[in-house]
């Protein structure tokens, strides 16, 4: 079916479908929007990006004014967070960890490149193809900010394996890759007092939640916490 026909019947058009290391991942166009679907679960689209930009800005604002801070972005998605970080000259190294090779390909030379080409060309940008949970457990690199957007929230994970990232052990790994005074920022489709308490119990300080209004339902949020030191 052509995109011209889909424009009349309102149905999304699949642009690419791949079997990746973690299951099926699909890029489709729905009207003017591009959407990423993983194993049948809607992840994100190109409709807005306010919350992804706030994720990066909130982490930057919570830092202590240090020069050229290094940021780790967990999840490339449609590229809003990376593109926004790359437009800010105050960031130093910008590392993005994305586990789906297809998503990286769609940004490098596919339909999503229109959103991220400038960021991919930025010399500060480093793209790492890896699972974020494994990366924070194994890397020797450290960062001033860690911005996580790989799930719909700590209580609504895309993959059951991601649940460990929001556990005390997973948060200890996040703290390990953060420099003293570094900021952890976690995007979520809904607030979670339970996750706030888990952050405090894991030793993080200045725990708070910033809301992002949405058209309907509860607001999206960014959970913020600081590694002491």
JOKANOR-V154288 format. One line per field, one symbol per residue. ss: DSSP state (H for helix, E for strand, C for the rest). phi: phi as a letter, one per 30 degrees, with the letter a starting at -180 (. if undefined). burial: + if it has 9 or more other C-alpha atoms within 8 Angstrom, else -. A space follows every 10 residues. Layout:
ss->???
phi->???
burial->???
This chain:
ss->CCHHHHHHHC CCEEEEEEEE CCEEEEEEEE CCEEEEEECC EEEEECCCCH HHHHHHHHHH HHCCCCCCEE EEEECCCCCH HHHHHHCCCC EEEEEEEECC HHHHHHHHHC CCHHHHHHHH HCCCEEEEEC CHHHHHHHCC CCEEEEEECC CCCCCCCCCH HHHHHHCHHH HHHHHHHEEE EEEEEEEECC CCHHHHHHHH HCCEEEEEEE EECCCCCCCE EEEEEEECC
phi->.dddddddci ddcdcabbcc dbjdbbcbcb icccbcbbhi cdcabcdbje ddddeddddd dddciddhdc bcccjdhdjd ddeddddcdd dddccccbdc edddddddbb dddddbeddd dddddbccca dddddddcdc dbbdbbccbc bdkecbddbe ddeddcdedd dddddddcde idccbbdbda dbdddedddd ddjdchdabc cbebdbiddd bbdbacddk
burial->-----++--- -+++--+--+ ---+++++++ --++++++-- --++++--+- ++++++-++- --+-----++ ++++++++++ ++++++---- ++++++++++ ++++++++-- -++-++++++ ----++--++ +++-++---- --+++++++- ++++--++-- -+++++++++ +++++++++- ++++++++++ +---++-+++ -+-++-+-+- -+------++ ++++++++-
